[in-house]
Amino acid sequence: MTVAQKYNLYQHIRFNTTVDEARWDDEEKKWKTAVSVSGAKDAEFCPKYTITSDFFVSAVGQLNVPRYPIIEGLDSFKGKTMHSARWDWSYPLEGKRIAIIGT
């Protein structure tokens, strides 16, 4: 059982969404968070909406936008490259020579 299942959190989590703006409304004493839906099927019904809430938790993480290092010759490298923020779990690593760059 995951933490989200244990504490019944999935009902409060928005997947496939991008926060366009989050601002505090002094009059209402509430957060106003404008979001865009990025999942193709979900966006058919309501591509943008605003959530009004008492709390706002930004949990995007520091690697939500991958940044590759500038390495001479990387663009001509013929092997597989991947970023830790976009890991390809389906790629078999057995028998491969692996290099990890960064922290």
Buried (B, 14 or more C-beta within 10 A) or exposed (E): EEEEEEEEEEEEEEEEBEBEEBEEEEEEEBBBBBBBBEEEEBBEEEEEEEBEEEEBEEEEEEEEEEEEEEEEEEEEEEEEEEBEEEEEEEEEEEEEEEEEEEE
